């Protein structure tokens, strides 16, 4: 299966889960916007190796067979940081996690957040349009890149985490910023030719 075919299958399964995430106040507007969802998820996936994508696709397929919604679990785990009091009431409903995955998640977060910091310096006007960087900036209404990343990583299988770490380490060794690959793909979907052009055109007018 080609990389694009893998990504398409992943997005199809993810969209079905995302569209069915339960919100107390009803469906959020983003849950009715498949095109934006596709851009965001495709942008992330392009920086992954095919081996990592294949493993994550298997995670999604197994979760579907077990009637688990990994997107629901992701947003629930984020609440540990954004809504800790409410998280205490739902934590028992989430699948237990092996303690050995947490050091690996910490290593991944450290590398990816380093990339995000680099981008915030190189392309500040683009990054200001998105989430804040760190969990210290979380609130009930705002979720940081760090918290979103941790929540998502906790939904991956141990195999997928290992392969993603291998993927990220290779990029780091090759002096490649994996987050920059994601950001460039995303900006191109919105009509920009380069990150430099996007950063210039998104400069505040005042």
Residue pairs with C-beta under 8 A, 6 or more apart in sequence:
1 9
1 54
3 50
3 53
6 45
6 50
6 53
6 54
6 57
7 42
7 45
7 46
7 53
9 57
10 41
10 45
10 53
10 56
10 57
10 60
11 37
11 38
11 41
11 42
11 45
13 57
13 60
13 61
13 64
14 37
14 41
14 60
14 70
14 71
15 34
15 37
15 38
15 41
16 64
17 60
17 63
17 64
17 69
17 70
17 71
17 72
18 31
18 37
18 71
19 27
19 31
19 32
19 34
20 69
20 72
21 31
21 69
21 71
21 72
21 75
22 72
23 31
30 36
30 37
39 186
39 189
39 190
40 186
42 185
42 189
43 182
43 183
43 185
43 186
43 189
44 182
45 53
46 181
46 182
46 185
47 167
47 171
47 178
47 179
47 181
47 182
48 56
48 164
48 167
49 163
49 166
49 167
49 170
51 163
51 167
52 160
52 163
52 164
52 166
52 167
55 157
55 159
55 160
55 163
56 156
56 160
56 164
58 157
58 160
59 70
59 155
59 156
59 157
59 160
60 70
62 157
63 69
63 70
68 95
70 155
71 155
73 94
73 95
73 154
73 155
74 151
74 152
74 154
74 155
75 151
76 87
76 90
76 93
76 94
77 94
77 150
77 151
77 154
77 155
78 143
78 147
78 148
78 150
78 151
79 86
79 87
79 90
80 87
80 91
81 135
81 138
81 143
81 144
81 147
81 150
82 138
82 139
82 140
82 142
82 143
82 147
83 140
97 154
98 158
100 158
101 154
101 158
101 161
104 161
104 162
104 165
105 150
105 153
105 154
105 161
107 165
108 149
108 153
108 161
108 164
108 165
108 168
109 146
109 149
109 150
109 153
111 168
111 169
111 172
112 149
112 168
112 178
112 179
113 133
113 134
113 145
113 146
113 149
115 177
115 178
115 179
115 180
116 127
116 133
116 145
116 179
117 133
118 177
118 179
118 180
119 126
119 127
119 177
119 179
119 180
119 183
120 127
120 133
122 195
122 199
123 183
123 195
123 196
123 198
123 199
124 199
125 198
125 199
125 200
125 202
125 203
125 204
126 183
126 187
126 195
126 198
126 199
126 202
128 202
129 202
130 145
131 142
131 143
131 144
131 145
131 148
132 138
132 142
132 144
132 145
133 144
133 145
133 146
134 144
134 145
134 146
135 144
135 146
135 147
135 150
136 144
137 144
138 144
138 147
153 161
153 164
156 164
167 178
168 178
171 177
171 178
180 195
183 195
184 194
184 195
187 194
187 195
187 198
190 198
192 198
192 201
